[in-house]
Amino acid sequence: MTSIPARRRPADLLVLGTLLTGAVVVLVCFRQSGGAMPAVLALSVLSVAEWAVVLMALRRADRITAEIARRQIGYEHTAAALALDLRDELALLHRELARVAAQTAIAASAPRVG
């Protein structure tokens, strides 16, 4: 799990700015109007909370996508290394098979004693 960076990200600043702006707007509206203020306040809070959740989900999706990409790159490197190892092993087996075939041909063509 990665740690949360100490500095603020632009999305965090956007959420903070939205919350502060919403608070100022609500305070100004609260002083100017009387009766409809609780409904406006509730809708404002829900709207800000919704945007905060959307931004957090987007940030999480970005982190997950980056992690998947890093793992995919790691898998590709591992697969390439395994393919090279397999190629080397097959070349070694081919040489050994040629050596055994040559020895078998020599042994088959040698005169038998006895």
ROBA-897391 format. One record per atom (N, C-alpha, C, O): residue number from 1; residue in one letter; x, y, z. Coordinates in steps of 0.02 Angstrom, whole numbers, plus 50000, padded with zeros to 5 digits. Last residue first. Layout:
% ROBA-897391
+-----+-----+-------+-------+-------+
!   n ! res !  east ! north !    up !
+-----+-----+-------+-------+-------+
! NUM !   A !     X !     Y !     Z !
...
+-----+-----+-------+-------+-------+
This chain:
% ROBA-897391
+-----+-----+-------+-------+-------+
!   n ! res !  east ! north !    up !
+-----+-----+-------+-------+-------+
! 114 !   G ! 51716 ! 46992 ! 48418 !
! 114 !   G ! 51695 ! 46931 ! 48450 !
! 114 !   G ! 51659 ! 46884 ! 48413 !
! 114 !   G ! 51640 ! 46832 ! 48440 !
! 113 !   V ! 51677 ! 47157 ! 48395 !
! 113 !   V ! 51729 ! 47110 ! 48411 !
! 113 !   V ! 51697 ! 47048 ! 48441 !
! 113 !   V ! 51653 ! 47053 ! 48484 !
! 112 !   R ! 51612 ! 47248 ! 48263 !
! 112 !   R ! 51601 ! 47212 ! 48326 !
! 112 !   R ! 51656 ! 47162 ! 48335 !
! 112 !   R ! 51678 ! 47128 ! 48288 !
! 111 !   P ! 51655 ! 47410 ! 48202 !
! 111 !   P ! 51654 ! 47336 ! 48195 !
! 111 !   P ! 51647 ! 47303 ! 48262 !
! 111 !   P ! 51674 ! 47327 ! 48313 !
! 110 !   A ! 51542 ! 47548 ! 48208 !
! 110 !   A ! 51604 ! 47517 ! 48231 !
! 110 !   A ! 51599 ! 47441 ! 48223 !
! 110 !   A ! 51547 ! 47412 ! 48234 !
! 109 !   S ! 51420 ! 47601 ! 48180 !
! 109 !   S ! 51462 ! 47585 ! 48124 !
! 109 !   S ! 51528 ! 47551 ! 48145 !
! 109 !   S ! 51566 ! 47528 ! 48102 !
! 108 !   A ! 51364 ! 47624 ! 48305 !
! 108 !   A ! 51330 ! 47578 ! 48259 !
! 108 !   A ! 51374 ! 47557 ! 48202 !
! 108 !   A ! 51369 ! 47501 ! 48178 !
! 107 !   A ! 51450 ! 47720 ! 48359 !
! 107 !   A ! 51445 ! 47654 ! 48391 !
! 107 !   A ! 51411 ! 47604 ! 48345 !
! 107 !   A ! 51430 ! 47545 ! 48346 !
! 106 !   I ! 51424 ! 47826 ! 48273 !
! 106 !   I ! 51491 ! 47798 ! 48278 !
! 106 !   I ! 51488 ! 47728 ! 48307 !
! 106 !   I ! 51522 ! 47683 ! 48283 !
! 105 !   A ! 51289 ! 47847 ! 48301 !
! 105 !   A ! 51310 ! 47830 ! 48233 !
! 105 !   A ! 51379 ! 47799 ! 48232 !
! 105 !   A ! 51392 ! 47751 ! 48196 !
! 104 !   T ! 51298 ! 47883 ! 48436 !
! 104 !   T ! 51261 ! 47824 ! 48417 !
! 104 !   T ! 51280 ! 47800 ! 48347 !
! 104 !   T ! 51286 ! 47740 ! 48336 !
! 103 !   Q ! 51371 ! 48002 ! 48426 !
! 103 !   Q ! 51400 ! 47945 ! 48462 !
! 103 !   Q ! 51364 ! 47880 ! 48444 !
! 103 !   Q ! 51396 ! 47828 ! 48438 !
! 102 !   A ! 51275 ! 48078 ! 48355 !
! 102 !   A ! 51341 ! 48065 ! 48326 !
! 102 !   A ! 51374 ! 48005 ! 48359 !
! 102 !   A ! 51402 ! 47963 ! 48325 !
! 101 !   A ! 51172 ! 48081 ! 48450 !
! 101 !   A ! 51160 ! 48051 ! 48384 !
! 101 !   A ! 51226 ! 48033 ! 48350 !
! 101 !   A ! 51232 ! 47980 ! 48320 !
! 100 !   V ! 51235 ! 48152 ! 48553 !
! 100 !   V ! 51214 ! 48083 ! 48565 !
! 100 !   V ! 51201 ! 48047 ! 48499 !
! 100 !   V ! 51219 ! 47989 ! 48492 !
!  99 !   R ! 51253 ! 48276 ! 48486 !
!  99 !   R ! 51311 ! 48239 ! 48511 !
!  99 !   R ! 51293 ! 48165 ! 48522 !
!  99 !   R ! 51331 ! 48121 ! 48503 !
!  98 !   A ! 51120 ! 48312 ! 48460 !
!  98 !   A ! 51166 ! 48302 ! 48404 !
!  98 !   A ! 51227 ! 48262 ! 48426 !
!  98 !   A ! 51251 ! 48219 ! 48389 !
!  97 !   L ! 51077 ! 48326 ! 48593 !
!  97 !   L ! 51046 ! 48275 ! 48550 !
!  97 !   L ! 51091 ! 48261 ! 48490 !
!  97 !   L ! 51098 ! 48203 ! 48470 !
!  96 !   E ! 51156 ! 48434 ! 48634 !
!  96 !   E ! 51164 ! 48369 ! 48667 !
!  96 !   E ! 51135 ! 48313 ! 48624 !
!  96 !   E ! 51164 ! 48259 ! 48620 !
!  95 !   R ! 51105 ! 48534 ! 48549 !
!  95 !   R ! 51176 ! 48515 ! 48545 !
!  95 !   R ! 51187 ! 48446 ! 48576 !
!  95 !   R ! 51224 ! 48405 ! 48548 !
!  94 !   H ! 50972 ! 48537 ! 48595 !
!  94 !   H ! 50986 ! 48522 ! 48525 !
!  94 !   H ! 51059 ! 48499 ! 48516 !
!  94 !   H ! 51072 ! 48451 ! 48481 !
!  93 !   L ! 50990 ! 48577 ! 48728 !
!  93 !   L ! 50962 ! 48511 ! 48714 !
!  93 !   L ! 50976 ! 48489 ! 48642 !
!  93 !   L ! 50990 ! 48431 ! 48629 !
!  92 !   L ! 51039 ! 48707 ! 48702 !
!  92 !   L ! 51080 ! 48658 ! 48738 !
!  92 !   L ! 51055 ! 48587 ! 48724 !
!  92 !   L ! 51095 ! 48542 ! 48711 !
!  91 !   A ! 50925 ! 48762 ! 48642 !
!  91 !   A ! 50988 ! 48759 ! 48605 !
!  91 !   A ! 51035 ! 48708 ! 48636 !
!  91 !   A ! 51068 ! 48669 ! 48601 !
!  90 !   L ! 50836 ! 48755 ! 48750 !
!  90 !   L ! 50823 ! 48717 ! 48689 !
!  90 !   L ! 50886 ! 48710 ! 48646 !
!  90 !   L ! 50897 ! 48658 ! 48616 !
!  89 !   E ! 50898 ! 48845 ! 48838 !
!  89 !   E ! 50891 ! 48775 ! 48857 !
!  89 !   E ! 50878 ! 48731 ! 48796 !
!  89 !   E ! 50905 ! 48676 ! 48791 !
!  88 !   D ! 50886 ! 48964 ! 48765 !
!  88 !   D ! 50952 ! 48938 ! 48781 !
!  88 !   D ! 50949 ! 48864 ! 48800 !
!  88 !   D ! 50992 ! 48825 ! 48780 !
!  87 !   R ! 50745 ! 48975 ! 48763 !
!  87 !   R ! 50783 ! 48970 ! 48700 !
!  87 !   R ! 50852 ! 48942 ! 48712 !
!  87 !   R ! 50875 ! 48899 ! 48674 !
!  86 !   L ! 50721 ! 48988 ! 48899 !
!  86 !   L ! 50695 ! 48930 ! 48863 !
!  86 !   L ! 50732 ! 48921 ! 48797 !
!  86 !   L ! 50747 ! 48864 ! 48778 !
!  85 !   D ! 50781 ! 49113 ! 48922 !
!  85 !   D ! 50805 ! 49053 ! 48957 !
!  85 !   D ! 50783 ! 48990 ! 48921 !
!  85 !   D ! 50822 ! 48943 ! 48913 !
!  84 !   L ! 50699 ! 49194 ! 48841 !
!  84 !   L ! 50771 ! 49188 ! 48827 !
!  84 !   L ! 50800 ! 49126 ! 48860 !
!  84 !   L ! 50840 ! 49090 ! 48829 !
!  83 !   A ! 50578 ! 49176 ! 48908 !
!  83 !   A ! 50583 ! 49155 ! 48838 !
!  83 !   A ! 50657 ! 49148 ! 48819 !
!  83 !   A ! 50675 ! 49101 ! 48783 !
!  82 !   L ! 50608 ! 49235 ! 49031 !
!  82 !   L ! 50593 ! 49163 ! 49028 !
!  82 !   L ! 50598 ! 49137 ! 48957 !
!  82 !   L ! 50621 ! 49081 ! 48946 !
!  81 !   A ! 50622 ! 49368 ! 48990 !
!  81 !   A ! 50679 ! 49332 ! 49020 !
!  81 !   A ! 50668 ! 49257 ! 49018 !
!  81 !   A ! 50715 ! 49219 ! 49003 !
!  80 !   A ! 50492 ! 49393 ! 48945 !
!  80 !   A ! 50548 ! 49398 ! 48898 !
!  80 !   A ! 50609 ! 49361 ! 48925 !
!  80 !   A ! 50643 ! 49326 ! 48888 !
!  79 !   A ! 50421 ! 49378 ! 49065 !
!  79 !   A ! 50407 ! 49333 ! 49009 !
!  79 !   A ! 50464 ! 49334 ! 48958 !
!  79 !   A ! 50482 ! 49282 ! 48931 !
!  78 !   T ! 50475 ! 49484 ! 49138 !
!  78 !   T ! 50483 ! 49416 ! 49162 !
!  78 !   T ! 50472 ! 49366 ! 49105 !
!  78 !   T ! 50510 ! 49318 ! 49098 !
!  77 !   H ! 50430 ! 49592 ! 49062 !
!  77 !   H ! 50502 ! 49581 ! 49071 !
!  77 !   H ! 50516 ! 49510 ! 49093 !
!  77 !   H ! 50563 ! 49478 ! 49069 !
!  76 !   E ! 50292 ! 49573 ! 49076 !
!  76 !   E ! 50322 ! 49570 ! 49010 !
!  76 !   E ! 50397 ! 49558 ! 49014 !
!  76 !   E ! 50425 ! 49519 ! 48976 !
!  75 !   Y ! 50276 ! 49593 ! 49213 !
!  75 !   Y ! 50260 ! 49527 ! 49184 !
!  75 !   Y ! 50292 ! 49520 ! 49116 !
!  75 !   Y ! 50317 ! 49466 ! 49099 !
!  74 !   G ! 50312 ! 49729 ! 49221 !
!  74 !   G ! 50351 ! 49678 ! 49256 !
!  74 !   G ! 50339 ! 49609 ! 49228 !
!  74 !   G ! 50386 ! 49570 ! 49221 !
!  73 !   I ! 50207 ! 49783 ! 49147 !
!  73 !   I ! 50276 ! 49791 ! 49123 !
!  73 !   I ! 50321 ! 49740 ! 49157 !
!  73 !   I ! 50364 ! 49711 ! 49124 !
!  72 !   Q ! 50102 ! 49748 ! 49232 !
!  72 !   Q ! 50105 ! 49721 ! 49164 !
!  72 !   Q ! 50175 ! 49727 ! 49135 !
!  72 !   Q ! 50198 ! 49680 ! 49103 !
!  71 !   R ! 50133 ! 49824 ! 49345 !
!  71 !   R ! 50135 ! 49751 ! 49349 !
!  71 !   R ! 50139 ! 49720 ! 49280 !
!  71 !   R ! 50176 ! 49672 ! 49270 !
!  70 !   R ! 50113 ! 49953 ! 49292 !
!  70 !   R ! 50179 ! 49933 ! 49319 !
!  70 !   R ! 50185 ! 49858 ! 49322 !
!  70 !   R ! 50237 ! 49830 ! 49304 !
!  69 !   A ! 49976 ! 49944 ! 49259 !
!  69 !   A ! 50026 ! 49955 ! 49206 !
!  69 !   A ! 50095 ! 49935 ! 49230 !
!  69 !   A ! 50133 ! 49904 ! 49192 !
!  68 !   I ! 49922 ! 49929 ! 49387 !
!  68 !   I ! 49913 ! 49876 ! 49337 !
!  68 !   I ! 49964 ! 49883 ! 49281 !
!  68 !   I ! 49992 ! 49834 ! 49258 !
!  67 !   E ! 49959 ! 50054 ! 49441 !
!  67 !   E ! 49985 ! 49992 ! 49470 !
!  67 !   E ! 49978 ! 49934 ! 49422 !
!  67 !   E ! 50024 ! 49893 ! 49415 !
!  66 !   A ! 49884 ! 50141 ! 49360 !
!  66 !   A ! 49957 ! 50145 ! 49360 !
!  66 !   A ! 49988 ! 50081 ! 49388 !
!  66 !   A ! 50038 ! 50057 ! 49362 !
!  65 !   T ! 49754 ! 50100 ! 49395 !
!  65 !   T ! 49777 ! 50094 ! 49326 !
!  65 !   T ! 49853 ! 50096 ! 49322 !
!  65 !   T ! 49884 ! 50057 ! 49285 !
!  64 !   I ! 49752 ! 50136 ! 49530 !
!  64 !   I ! 49744 ! 50066 ! 49511 !
!  64 !   I ! 49770 ! 50054 ! 49440 !
!  64 !   I ! 49804 ! 50005 ! 49427 !
!  63 !   R ! 49765 ! 50276 ! 49519 !
!  63 !   R ! 49816 ! 50237 ! 49555 !
!  63 !   R ! 49813 ! 50163 ! 49535 !
!  63 !   R ! 49865 ! 50131 ! 49525 !
!  62 !   D ! 49648 ! 50307 ! 49448 !
!  62 !   D ! 49714 ! 50322 ! 49420 !
!  62 !   D ! 49768 ! 50282 ! 49453 !
!  62 !   D ! 49813 ! 50255 ! 49419 !
!  61 !   A ! 49552 ! 50266 ! 49540 !
!  61 !   A ! 49556 ! 50232 ! 49476 !
!  61 !   A ! 49623 ! 50245 ! 49442 !
!  61 !   A ! 49651 ! 50200 ! 49411 !
!  60 !   R ! 49577 ! 50360 ! 49640 !
!  60 !   R ! 49588 ! 50289 ! 49654 !
!  60 !   R ! 49594 ! 50250 ! 49589 !
!  60 !   R ! 49636 ! 50205 ! 49583 !
!  59 !   R ! 49537 ! 50475 ! 49574 !
!  59 !   R ! 49606 ! 50469 ! 49597 !
!  59 !   R ! 49623 ! 50396 ! 49610 !
!  59 !   R ! 49678 ! 50373 ! 49592 !
!  58 !   L ! 49402 ! 50447 ! 49554 !
!  58 !   L ! 49446 ! 50457 ! 49497 !
!  58 !   L ! 49519 ! 50449 ! 49516 !
!  58 !   L ! 49558 ! 50418 ! 49480 !
!  57 !   A ! 49359 ! 50442 ! 49687 !
!  57 !   A ! 49354 ! 50382 ! 49645 !
!  57 !   A ! 49398 ! 50387 ! 49584 !
!  57 !   A ! 49430 ! 50338 ! 49564 !
!  56 !   M ! 49381 ! 50574 ! 49726 !
!  56 !   M ! 49418 ! 50520 ! 49759 !
!  56 !   M ! 49416 ! 50456 ! 49717 !
!  56 !   M ! 49466 ! 50421 ! 49713 !
!  55 !   L ! 49290 ! 50638 ! 49640 !
!  55 !   L ! 49361 ! 50652 ! 49634 !
!  55 !   L ! 49403 ! 50598 ! 49668 !
!  55 !   L ! 49455 ! 50578 ! 49642 !
!  54 !   V ! 49169 ! 50586 ! 49689 !
!  54 !   V ! 49189 ! 50575 ! 49620 !
!  54 !   V ! 49263 ! 50585 ! 49611 !
!  54 !   V ! 49297 ! 50545 ! 49578 !
!  53 !   V ! 49171 ! 50635 ! 49820 !
!  53 !   V ! 49172 ! 50563 ! 49809 !
!  53 !   V ! 49194 ! 50547 ! 49738 !
!  53 !   V ! 49233 ! 50501 ! 49727 !
!  52 !   A ! 49162 ! 50772 ! 49794 !
!  52 !   A ! 49220 ! 50746 ! 49830 !
!  52 !   A ! 49227 ! 50671 ! 49819 !
!  52 !   A ! 49282 ! 50645 ! 49810 !
!  51 !   W ! 49038 ! 50779 ! 49731 !
!  51 !   W ! 49099 ! 50795 ! 49693 !
!  51 !   W ! 49161 ! 50769 ! 49728 !
!  51 !   W ! 49207 ! 50745 ! 49695 !
!  50 !   E ! 48957 ! 50744 ! 49841 !
!  50 !   E ! 48957 ! 50703 ! 49780 !
!  50 !   E ! 49020 ! 50716 ! 49739 !
!  50 !   E ! 49052 ! 50669 ! 49715 !
!  49 !   A ! 48981 ! 50849 ! 49929 !
!  49 !   A ! 49001 ! 50781 ! 49948 !
!  49 !   A ! 49004 ! 50736 ! 49887 !
!  49 !   A ! 49049 ! 50694 ! 49881 !
!  48 !   V ! 48922 ! 50952 ! 49857 !
!  48 !   V ! 48994 ! 50954 ! 49871 !
!  48 !   V ! 49019 ! 50885 ! 49890 !
!  48 !   V ! 49073 ! 50864 ! 49868 !
!  47 !   S ! 48788 ! 50907 ! 49858 !
!  47 !   S ! 48824 ! 50919 ! 49795 !
!  47 !   S ! 48899 ! 50919 ! 49805 !
!  47 !   S ! 48936 ! 50889 ! 49766 !
!  46 !   L ! 48757 ! 50903 ! 49994 !
!  46 !   L ! 48756 ! 50842 ! 49954 !
!  46 !   L ! 48794 ! 50850 ! 49889 !
!  46 !   L ! 48829 ! 50804 ! 49868 !
!  45 !   V ! 48770 ! 51040 ! 50025 !
!  45 !   V ! 48814 ! 50991 ! 50058 !
!  45 !   V ! 48815 ! 50926 ! 50018 !
!  45 !   V ! 48869 ! 50897 ! 50008 !
!  44 !   S ! 48666 ! 51091 ! 49946 !
!  44 !   S ! 48735 ! 51113 ! 49935 !
!  44 !   S ! 48784 ! 51063 ! 49965 !
!  44 !   S ! 48834 ! 51045 ! 49933 !
!  43 !   L ! 48554 ! 51030 ! 50002 !
!  43 !   L ! 48571 ! 51016 ! 49933 !
!  43 !   L ! 48644 ! 51036 ! 49918 !
!  43 !   L ! 48678 ! 51001 ! 49880 !
!  42 !   A ! 48559 ! 51088 ! 50131 !
!  42 !   A ! 48563 ! 51016 ! 50123 !
!  42 !   A ! 48584 ! 50998 ! 50052 !
!  42 !   A ! 48626 ! 50954 ! 50042 !
!  41 !   L ! 48543 ! 51225 ! 50099 !
!  41 !   L ! 48603 ! 51202 ! 50133 !
!  41 !   L ! 48612 ! 51126 ! 50124 !
!  41 !   L ! 48668 ! 51103 ! 50111 !
!  40 !   V ! 48416 ! 51224 ! 50044 !
!  40 !   V ! 48473 ! 51245 ! 50003 !
!  40 !   V ! 48538 ! 51220 ! 50034 !
!  40 !   V ! 48582 ! 51196 ! 49998 !
!  39 !   A ! 48344 ! 51184 ! 50158 !
!  39 !   A ! 48343 ! 51143 ! 50097 !
!  39 !   A ! 48402 ! 51160 ! 50052 !
!  39 !   A ! 48434 ! 51115 ! 50024 !
!  38 !   P ! 48372 ! 51291 ! 50249 !
!  38 !   P ! 48392 ! 51222 ! 50264 !
!  38 !   P ! 48393 ! 51177 ! 50203 !
!  38 !   P ! 48437 ! 51134 ! 50197 !
!  37 !   M ! 48319 ! 51410 ! 50178 !
!  37 !   M ! 48390 ! 51398 ! 50187 !
!  37 !   M ! 48408 ! 51326 ! 50206 !
!  37 !   M ! 48458 ! 51301 ! 50179 !
!  36 !   A ! 48194 ! 51453 ! 50162 !
!  36 !   A ! 48215 ! 51400 ! 50118 !
!  36 !   A ! 48288 ! 51379 ! 50129 !
!  36 !   A ! 48315 ! 51337 ! 50094 !
!  35 !   G ! 48177 ! 51562 ! 50259 !
!  35 !   G ! 48142 ! 51498 ! 50264 !
!  35 !   G ! 48170 ! 51441 ! 50223 !
!  35 !   G ! 48171 ! 51385 ! 50247 !
!  34 !   G ! 48273 ! 51674 ! 50231 !
!  34 !   G ! 48260 ! 51643 ! 50295 !
!  34 !   G ! 48234 ! 51572 ! 50291 !
!  34 !   G ! 48265 ! 51527 ! 50318 !
!  33 !   S ! 48411 ! 51759 ! 50153 !
!  33 !   S ! 48345 ! 51727 ! 50152 !
!  33 !   S ! 48334 ! 51691 ! 50218 !
!  33 !   S ! 48382 ! 51679 ! 50256 !
!  32 !   Q ! 48531 ! 51820 ! 50192 !
!  32 !   Q ! 48485 ! 51856 ! 50149 !
!  32 !   Q ! 48415 ! 51825 ! 50148 !
!  32 !   Q ! 48365 ! 51861 ! 50143 !
!  31 !   R ! 48602 ! 51731 ! 50272 !
!  31 !   R ! 48588 ! 51798 ! 50299 !
!  31 !   R ! 48535 ! 51834 ! 50257 !
!  31 !   R ! 48498 ! 51876 ! 50284 !
!  30 !   F ! 48610 ! 51624 ! 50187 !
!  30 !   F ! 48577 ! 51616 ! 50251 !
!  30 !   F ! 48558 ! 51683 ! 50281 !
!  30 !   F ! 48505 ! 51691 ! 50311 !
!  29 !   C ! 48691 ! 51672 ! 50084 !
!  29 !   C ! 48619 ! 51657 ! 50071 !
!  29 !   C ! 48580 ! 51651 ! 50135 !
!  29 !   C ! 48522 ! 51672 ! 50138 !
!  28 !   V ! 48812 ! 51680 ! 50155 !
!  28 !   V ! 48783 ! 51740 ! 50124 !
!  28 !   V ! 48708 ! 51729 ! 50112 !
!  28 !   V ! 48668 ! 51773 ! 50127 !
!  27 !   L ! 48830 ! 51545 ! 50191 !
!  27 !   L ! 48825 ! 51597 ! 50242 !
!  27 !   L ! 48793 ! 51661 ! 50215 !
!  27 !   L ! 48752 ! 51692 ! 50248 !
!  26 !   V ! 48837 ! 51485 ! 50064 !
!  26 !   V ! 48783 ! 51467 ! 50110 !
!  26 !   V ! 48775 ! 51520 ! 50164 !
!  26 !   V ! 48719 ! 51538 ! 50181 !
!  25 !   V ! 48953 ! 51543 ! 50014 !
!  25 !   V ! 48889 ! 51554 ! 49979 !
!  25 !   V ! 48831 ! 51539 ! 50026 !
!  25 !   V ! 48781 ! 51576 ! 50028 !
!  24 !   V ! 49047 ! 51493 ! 50105 !
!  24 !   V ! 49037 ! 51565 ! 50100 !
!  24 !   V ! 48969 ! 51580 ! 50067 !
!  24 !   V ! 48933 ! 51624 ! 50090 !
!  23 !   A ! 49035 ! 51355 ! 50080 !
!  23 !   A ! 49021 ! 51381 ! 50147 !
!  23 !   A ! 49008 ! 51457 ! 50144 !
!  23 !   A ! 48962 ! 51481 ! 50178 !
!  22 !   G ! 49075 ! 51348 ! 49946 !
!  22 !   G ! 49007 ! 51329 ! 49965 !
!  22 !   G ! 48988 ! 51357 ! 50033 !
!  22 !   G ! 48931 ! 51380 ! 50043 !
!  21 !   T ! 49209 ! 51385 ! 49962 !
!  21 !   T ! 49164 ! 51427 ! 49922 !
!  21 !   T ! 49091 ! 51413 ! 49939 !
!  21 !   T ! 49051 ! 51458 ! 49946 !
!  20 !   L ! 49253 ! 51276 ! 50039 !
!  20 !   L ! 49256 ! 51344 ! 50066 !
!  20 !   L ! 49209 ! 51391 ! 50028 !
!  20 !   L ! 49174 ! 51432 ! 50058 !
!  19 !   L ! 49229 ! 51169 ! 49949 !
!  19 !   L ! 49199 ! 51170 ! 50015 !
!  19 !   L ! 49198 ! 51241 ! 50044 !
!  19 !   L ! 49147 ! 51263 ! 50070 !
!  18 !   T ! 49311 ! 51207 ! 49842 !
!  18 !   T ! 49238 ! 51200 ! 49832 !
!  18 !   T ! 49202 ! 51203 ! 49899 !
!  18 !   T ! 49150 ! 51235 ! 49906 !
!  17 !   G ! 49437 ! 51202 ! 49901 !
!  17 !   G ! 49411 ! 51265 ! 49875 !
!  17 !   G ! 49336 ! 51263 ! 49865 !
!  17 !   G ! 49302 ! 51312 ! 49879 !
!  16 !   L ! 49443 ! 51064 ! 49929 !
!  16 !   L ! 49446 ! 51113 ! 49983 !
!  16 !   L ! 49418 ! 51180 ! 49961 !
!  16 !   L ! 49381 ! 51212 ! 49998 !
!  15 !   V ! 49438 ! 51014 ! 49798 !
!  15 !   V ! 49386 ! 50996 ! 49846 !
!  15 !   V ! 49385 ! 51046 ! 49903 !
!  15 !   V ! 49331 ! 51069 ! 49923 !
!  14 !   L ! 49556 ! 51071 ! 49748 !
!  14 !   L ! 49491 ! 51086 ! 49716 !
!  14 !   L ! 49434 ! 51070 ! 49764 !
!  14 !   L ! 49387 ! 51109 ! 49770 !
!  13 !   L ! 49652 ! 51012 ! 49827 !
!  13 !   L ! 49643 ! 51085 ! 49831 !
!  13 !   L ! 49576 ! 51105 ! 49800 !
!  13 !   L ! 49543 ! 51152 ! 49824 !
!  12 !   D ! 49639 ! 50881 ! 49783 !
!  12 !   D ! 49626 ! 50898 ! 49853 !
!  12 !   D ! 49613 ! 50972 ! 49861 !
!  12 !   D ! 49568 ! 50993 ! 49898 !
!  11 !   A ! 49678 ! 50897 ! 49650 !
!  11 !   A ! 49609 ! 50876 ! 49665 !
!  11 !   A ! 49591 ! 50891 ! 49737 !
!  11 !   A ! 49534 ! 50911 ! 49751 !
!  10 !   P ! 49814 ! 50933 ! 49664 !
!  10 !   P ! 49766 ! 50981 ! 49638 !
!  10 !   P ! 49694 ! 50962 ! 49652 !
!  10 !   P ! 49652 ! 51005 ! 49664 !
!   9 !   R ! 49874 ! 50875 ! 49825 !
!   9 !   R ! 49864 ! 50867 ! 49753 !
!   9 !   R ! 49814 ! 50918 ! 49729 !
!   9 !   R ! 49775 ! 50945 ! 49769 !
!   8 !   R ! 49988 ! 50929 ! 49948 !
!   8 !   R ! 49919 ! 50924 ! 49924 !
!   8 !   R ! 49918 ! 50916 ! 49848 !
!   8 !   R ! 49957 ! 50946 ! 49812 !
!   7 !   R ! 50119 ! 50829 ! 50019 !
!   7 !   R ! 50094 ! 50889 ! 49984 !
!   7 !   R ! 50024 ! 50876 ! 49958 !
!   7 !   R ! 50004 ! 50819 ! 49947 !
!   6 !   A ! 50138 ! 50701 ! 50070 !
!   6 !   A ! 50130 ! 50757 ! 50116 !
!   6 !   A ! 50101 ! 50818 ! 50081 !
!   6 !   A ! 50062 ! 50855 ! 50111 !
!   5 !   P ! 50047 ! 50559 ! 50004 !
!   5 !   P ! 50100 ! 50610 ! 50000 !
!   5 !   P ! 50084 ! 50669 ! 50045 !
!   5 !   P ! 50026 ! 50686 ! 50058 !
!   4 !   I ! 50011 ! 50411 ! 50088 !
!   4 !   I ! 49982 ! 50474 ! 50062 !
!   4 !   I ! 50037 ! 50526 ! 50060 !
!   4 !   I ! 50071 ! 50537 ! 50111 !
!   3 !   S ! 50093 ! 50261 ! 50033 !
!   3 !   S ! 50076 ! 50310 ! 50084 !
!   3 !   S ! 50048 ! 50373 ! 50050 !
!   3 !   S ! 50061 ! 50386 ! 49991 !
!   2 !   T ! 50028 ! 50111 ! 49960 !
!   2 !   T ! 50068 ! 50171 ! 49957 !
!   2 !   T ! 50046 ! 50220 ! 50010 !
!   2 !   T ! 49988 ! 50220 ! 50030 !
!   1 !   M ! 50042 ! 49942 ! 50000 !
!   1 !   M ! 50000 ! 50000 ! 50000 !
!   1 !   M ! 50045 ! 50062 ! 50000 !
!   1 !   M ! 50094 ! 50064 ! 50037 !
+-----+-----+-------+-------+-------+
